[in-house]
Amino acid sequence: MDREFDLHYLLDLDEVKKGEVYSASASFDRPEGVVNYWGQDYLLRFPLDLGLDVHWDSGDLTVDMQISFRAEVACARCLKPVSLEIFERYSYIYTLRPQNLEPDHELSKEEMSMVHMDFWPTHLDLAPQLWESIILSLPSIVLCSPDCRGLCPHCGKDLNEGPCKCNSAEVDPRLEVLKKALGAPSDLERRKESHGRSKKKGLSR
């Protein structure tokens, strides 16, 4: 999907001086497009604004990203479209240090933000981390309002617009089996009942 949006930003490493913070910004203007994540579709609306603060630290390159953009996704209860204004910050550490591949090694918070490099290019493409930041910014659950009543599970009416005509006392079909099981006589009770009827018939002769 990042290829479709073409969100490439080439950072000129010659402009990042040691002991200084290099700041830059960019704005991506693309046609809106759909991203599927968390099992739902998000409509990304551009422009997407990117801010950067970059500095060297003990041989590593730290890149602080600030992203802001708009998105639209369906309410998790009533399915109405919800507009989102997203502003997030993420930090990445680009490093030549080798990655710890020990099977029992638990990644630290710093290691989870590392991007391992084989060499330093003249221009560093930030597209993979920019796209990762966009994905991480998308909320997994969105509601149009905290008290959204959702849709009736039987007729599909939006309950925010008023009650539906379905029987409110209708039993959840998942509980119907349990209801029948609790209401049905046990095998022992059936045998007792059958035995009692047999005795009564015998005495009437």
DADAWO-V886275 format. One record per residue. N is the residue number from 1. SS is DSSP state (2 for helix, 1 for strand, 0 for the rest). OMEGA is omega as a letter, one per 30 degrees, with the letter a starting at -180 (* if undefined). BURIAL is # if it has 9 or more other C-alpha atoms within 8 Angstrom, else .. Layout:
# DADAWO-V886275
n:N ss:SS omega:OMEGA burial:BURIAL
n:N ss:SS omega:OMEGA burial:BURIAL
This chain:
# DADAWO-V886275
n:1 ss:0 omega:l burial:.
n:2 ss:2 omega:l burial:#
n:3 ss:2 omega:l burial:.
n:4 ss:2 omega:a burial:.
n:5 ss:2 omega:l burial:.
n:6 ss:0 omega:a burial:.
n:7 ss:0 omega:a burial:#
n:8 ss:0 omega:l burial:.
n:9 ss:0 omega:a burial:.
n:10 ss:1 omega:l burial:.
n:11 ss:1 omega:l burial:.
n:12 ss:1 omega:a burial:#
n:13 ss:2 omega:l burial:#
n:14 ss:2 omega:a burial:.
n:15 ss:2 omega:l burial:.
n:16 ss:0 omega:a burial:#
n:17 ss:0 omega:l burial:#
n:18 ss:0 omega:a burial:.
n:19 ss:0 omega:a burial:.
n:20 ss:0 omega:l burial:.
n:21 ss:0 omega:l burial:#
n:22 ss:1 omega:a burial:#
n:23 ss:1 omega:l burial:.
n:24 ss:1 omega:l burial:.
n:25 ss:1 omega:l burial:.
n:26 ss:1 omega:l burial:.
n:27 ss:1 omega:a burial:.
n:28 ss:1 omega:l burial:#
n:29 ss:0 omega:a burial:.
n:30 ss:0 omega:l burial:.
n:31 ss:0 omega:l burial:.
n:32 ss:0 omega:a burial:.
n:33 ss:1 omega:a burial:.
n:34 ss:1 omega:l burial:.
n:35 ss:1 omega:l burial:#
n:36 ss:1 omega:l burial:.
n:37 ss:1 omega:a burial:.
n:38 ss:0 omega:l burial:.
n:39 ss:0 omega:l burial:.
n:40 ss:1 omega:a burial:.
n:41 ss:1 omega:l burial:#
n:42 ss:1 omega:l burial:#
n:43 ss:1 omega:l burial:#
n:44 ss:1 omega:l burial:#
n:45 ss:1 omega:a burial:#
n:46 ss:1 omega:g burial:#
n:47 ss:1 omega:l burial:#
n:48 ss:1 omega:a burial:#
n:49 ss:1 omega:a burial:#
n:50 ss:1 omega:l burial:#
n:51 ss:1 omega:a burial:#
n:52 ss:1 omega:l burial:#
n:53 ss:1 omega:a burial:#
n:54 ss:1 omega:l burial:#
n:55 ss:1 omega:l burial:#
n:56 ss:1 omega:l burial:#
n:57 ss:1 omega:l burial:.
n:58 ss:0 omega:l burial:.
n:59 ss:0 omega:l burial:.
n:60 ss:1 omega:l burial:#
n:61 ss:1 omega:l burial:#
n:62 ss:1 omega:a burial:#
n:63 ss:1 omega:l burial:#
n:64 ss:1 omega:a burial:#
n:65 ss:1 omega:l burial:#
n:66 ss:1 omega:a burial:#
n:67 ss:1 omega:l burial:#
n:68 ss:1 omega:l burial:#
n:69 ss:1 omega:l burial:#
n:70 ss:1 omega:l burial:#
n:71 ss:1 omega:l burial:#
n:72 ss:1 omega:a burial:#
n:73 ss:1 omega:a burial:#
n:74 ss:1 omega:l burial:#
n:75 ss:0 omega:a burial:#
n:76 ss:0 omega:a burial:.
n:77 ss:0 omega:a burial:#
n:78 ss:0 omega:l burial:#
n:79 ss:0 omega:l burial:.
n:80 ss:0 omega:l burial:.
n:81 ss:1 omega:l burial:#
n:82 ss:1 omega:l burial:#
n:83 ss:1 omega:a burial:.
n:84 ss:1 omega:l burial:.
n:85 ss:1 omega:a burial:.
n:86 ss:1 omega:l burial:#
n:87 ss:1 omega:a burial:#
n:88 ss:1 omega:l burial:.
n:89 ss:1 omega:l burial:.
n:90 ss:1 omega:l burial:.
n:91 ss:1 omega:l burial:#
n:92 ss:1 omega:l burial:#
n:93 ss:1 omega:l burial:#
n:94 ss:1 omega:a burial:#
n:95 ss:1 omega:l burial:#
n:96 ss:0 omega:l burial:#
n:97 ss:0 omega:a burial:.
n:98 ss:0 omega:a burial:.
n:99 ss:0 omega:l burial:.
n:100 ss:0 omega:a burial:.
n:101 ss:0 omega:l burial:.
n:102 ss:0 omega:a burial:.
n:103 ss:0 omega:a burial:.
n:104 ss:0 omega:a burial:.
n:105 ss:0 omega:l burial:.
n:106 ss:0 omega:a burial:.
n:107 ss:0 omega:l burial:.
n:108 ss:0 omega:l burial:.
n:109 ss:2 omega:l burial:.
n:110 ss:2 omega:a burial:.
n:111 ss:2 omega:a burial:.
n:112 ss:2 omega:l burial:.
n:113 ss:0 omega:a burial:#
n:114 ss:1 omega:l burial:#
n:115 ss:1 omega:a burial:.
n:116 ss:1 omega:a burial:#
n:117 ss:0 omega:l burial:#
n:118 ss:0 omega:l burial:.
n:119 ss:0 omega:l burial:.
n:120 ss:0 omega:l burial:.
n:121 ss:0 omega:l burial:.
n:122 ss:0 omega:l burial:.
n:123 ss:1 omega:a burial:.
n:124 ss:1 omega:l burial:#
n:125 ss:1 omega:a burial:#
n:126 ss:0 omega:a burial:#
n:127 ss:2 omega:a burial:#
n:128 ss:2 omega:a burial:.
n:129 ss:2 omega:l burial:.
n:130 ss:2 omega:l burial:#
n:131 ss:2 omega:l burial:#
n:132 ss:2 omega:l burial:.
n:133 ss:2 omega:l burial:#
n:134 ss:2 omega:a burial:#
n:135 ss:2 omega:a burial:.
n:136 ss:2 omega:a burial:.
n:137 ss:2 omega:a burial:#
n:138 ss:0 omega:a burial:.
n:139 ss:0 omega:a burial:.
n:140 ss:0 omega:a burial:.
n:141 ss:0 omega:l burial:.
n:142 ss:0 omega:l burial:#
n:143 ss:0 omega:l burial:#
n:144 ss:0 omega:l burial:#
n:145 ss:0 omega:a burial:.
n:146 ss:0 omega:a burial:.
n:147 ss:0 omega:l burial:.
n:148 ss:0 omega:a burial:#
n:149 ss:0 omega:l burial:#
n:150 ss:0 omega:a burial:#
n:151 ss:1 omega:l burial:#
n:152 ss:0 omega:a burial:#
n:153 ss:0 omega:a burial:.
n:154 ss:0 omega:a burial:.
n:155 ss:0 omega:l burial:.
n:156 ss:0 omega:a burial:.
n:157 ss:0 omega:l burial:.
n:158 ss:1 omega:a burial:#
n:159 ss:2 omega:l burial:#
n:160 ss:2 omega:a burial:.
n:161 ss:2 omega:a burial:.
n:162 ss:0 omega:a burial:.
n:163 ss:0 omega:l burial:.
n:164 ss:0 omega:a burial:.
n:165 ss:0 omega:l burial:.
n:166 ss:0 omega:l burial:.
n:167 ss:0 omega:a burial:.
n:168 ss:0 omega:a burial:.
n:169 ss:0 omega:a burial:.
n:170 ss:0 omega:a burial:.
n:171 ss:0 omega:l burial:.
n:172 ss:0 omega:a burial:.
n:173 ss:2 omega:l burial:.
n:174 ss:2 omega:l burial:.
n:175 ss:2 omega:a burial:.
n:176 ss:2 omega:l burial:#
n:177 ss:2 omega:l burial:.
n:178 ss:2 omega:l burial:.
n:179 ss:2 omega:l burial:.
n:180 ss:2 omega:a burial:.
n:181 ss:2 omega:a burial:.
n:182 ss:2 omega:a burial:.
n:183 ss:2 omega:a burial:.
n:184 ss:0 omega:l burial:.
n:185 ss:0 omega:l burial:.
n:186 ss:0 omega:l burial:.
n:187 ss:2 omega:a burial:.
n:188 ss:2 omega:l burial:.
n:189 ss:2 omega:l burial:.
n:190 ss:2 omega:l burial:#
n:191 ss:2 omega:l burial:.
n:192 ss:2 omega:a burial:.
n:193 ss:2 omega:l burial:.
n:194 ss:2 omega:l burial:.
n:195 ss:2 omega:l burial:.
n:196 ss:2 omega:l burial:.
n:197 ss:2 omega:a burial:.
n:198 ss:2 omega:a burial:.
n:199 ss:2 omega:a burial:.
n:200 ss:2 omega:l burial:.
n:201 ss:2 omega:a burial:.
n:202 ss:2 omega:a burial:.
n:203 ss:2 omega:a burial:.
n:204 ss:0 omega:a burial:.
n:205 ss:0 omega:* burial:.
